């Protein structure tokens, strides 16, 4: 991804958690826990969180892999990873890696599950397509990909901020992806299921390889 996009996210990292809370009205992390709960517990599983941002999801994922399991968060923004490191410093077997969603720095069939929370729609078209192929590559056979995304906000002020931010990161066509995401995912995965979150402003796409 380009330097300008990376610079944007580095700066945005200071406000990201507050923006998500404003958008979703979820100040307690209920939606992210809901996403993690779509995964079956594993005694020694491995989970990758793509575009991990400030790592808000990682503590919930750690509960799913057991004492000997491993959780990895990958993001291309050093600013996001800096904020994330403070959240996961005390968690055993939780690791942060700097990397691009369209070129994941992991071997094939490494992870039992891959997650992506409120970030996939922000990827540009070619990067998004590449990220889907990379997620399929690093997933083990029978593995699960969980993608949680916002619905387009109903509040006009928040909706304007939503569209503005997509424009600023060069992902102005993301709304079109949000409208056809189920169709796109069904073209890549063996089975896809859409689940609404309790907050009602996000949804989780559960995809099986």
N, C-alpha and C positions, 0 to 999 in steps of 0.2 A: 504494500500500500504506500501511497505517496507521503512525502514529508509533511505537506500541509495538513493532511488528514491526521497523521500521527501527532502533529503539534496541536491540532484542535482537541483531540482526546486527552492529551497530556494536560491541557488547561482545564478541560471540562471535568476531569477527574475530581477536582475540588468541590464540584457542585452536583456530581452525578447522582449520589444517593438521595439527595433532597429532591432532585427533579423527578426521579422514579416514584418517590413517595407522593409527590404532588399529582403526578399523572394517574397513578393507580389507587390513590387514597389508602395504600397499604403500608402503614408505618410500622407494623410488627413483623413483616416478613412472611405473612401467611401464604401469599401466592407462591413464593419460592419453596416453602416447606411443602406445599401442595404438589409442586413439580417433583421434588425429591421423593415424595411418597408414591409417585407412580412407578418407582423402581422397586423391584423385589430386594429384600436384604440378602447380602452375600457375606460369608465369613471372611473371605479374602479376595474380594472383588477389586476391580480397577475401573475408575470413572474419569473421563476427561471432560472438563468444562471449557468449551470454545468461546472466545471473546469473554473471558471471565470478568473483565472490568475490575471492580473493586472487591471481588470475591465474596459477595453477599451470599451466594448460593453454596459455597464450599463447605461451611460448617454443617449444613443440612445433608449434603452428599456424604460427608464423613460418617454420619450415623448409619449409612446404608452399606458400608463396606467392611465393617467389623474392625477389630483391633489390628489385624494383619493386612487389611486392605489398603489401597492407595488411591488418592484423589489428586488430579493434576489440573491446574488452571492455566490456560494459555491465552495471552493477549499481546498485541503488537505495541501497546502504549506503555511506556515506562512510568508515566504519571499514574495510570490506573494500577499498575503492579505495585507501585510504591504505597498507595493507599491500601491495596489488598494485603500486602505483607504484614501490616499492623494487625489485620483481622485474623490471620491464620498462623501467626508466629507460634502460638502455644499448642497448635494442633499437630499431633504426630502423623507422619506419613501423608502430609498435605504439602504439595509442591507447586511453585509458580514458575512458569517458563515463558520467556519472551519469544513470540513466534507469530506467523501470519496464518490466518484461518485458511487461506487458499494454498498453503504449502506447509502443512503441519510437520513439525520436526520429530516424528515418531514412526516407528516401524509398522508395517502392515499387521493387522489383527492383534493389536496391543491391548485394546480396552473392551470391557464387557458392556459399557454404556458410554454414550456421549451426550452431553447436554449443552444447550445454548439458551440463555435467558435474556430476552429483551435486547437483542443485538443483531440477530441474523438479518432482519429487514434493513438494517443500516449499511450492509455490505453492498458494494456496487455489483452490477449485473454479472460481469465475468468473474469477479472474486466470489460472489455468491454461488455461482455454478461450480467453480473450482472447490469451494468449501464443502459443498454437498458430496462431491467425488472423494475428497479427502476424508470426510467423516465415514463414508462407506469403506474406504481403504483401511482405516485404523480400527474399525469395529470388528470384533470377532464374529464368526458365523452365529446367527441367532441373536446378535446383540441388539441393543435398543438405542435409538436416538430420540431425545426429548427436546422439543423446541417450544419455548414459551414466548409469545409475542403479545404486544398491546393490540387491542382493537383501536380503531380511529377514535380519538377522544370526543365525547359529547359536549364537554364544556368548551365554548368558543374561544376563550383565552388560551386554554391549554392546547386546544387543537391548532391554533395559530402558532404557538411555540413548537408544537410537534412538527408541523410542516416546515417551519423556519429552520429547525435543526436538521431535518433531512436535506434541505437545500444546501445548508452550510457544509455538510459532510459529503455533498455530491451524490446523494442517494435519493434524488427527487422522484425517481420512478418506483420507490419502495412501496408506495401505496398500491400500485398495480400488483406487486408481488403478494402483498397481504390479502388481496382479493382472490388470488388464484393459488395460494400456497398449498392447499390440500391437493389440487391437481398436480402441481409440480412435484410434491413429495411422493405421490403415488406412482410417478414415473420413475422413481429411484428405489423405493423400498417395497418389500413384499406385502406389507400391511401397514395401513395408516389409520389412526383413530384420533378424532378431535374431541377434546374434553374442555369444558368451560371451567374456569377457576371460581372459587367461592366469591371473590370480590366482583366478578362479572365484567371486568374491564380487560382481562387478558384471557388467552386460551392456551392450552398445551396440545401440541401435536405429538402423539406417541407413534413412533415409526419403528417397525421391526425389519431387520436386515434379512 
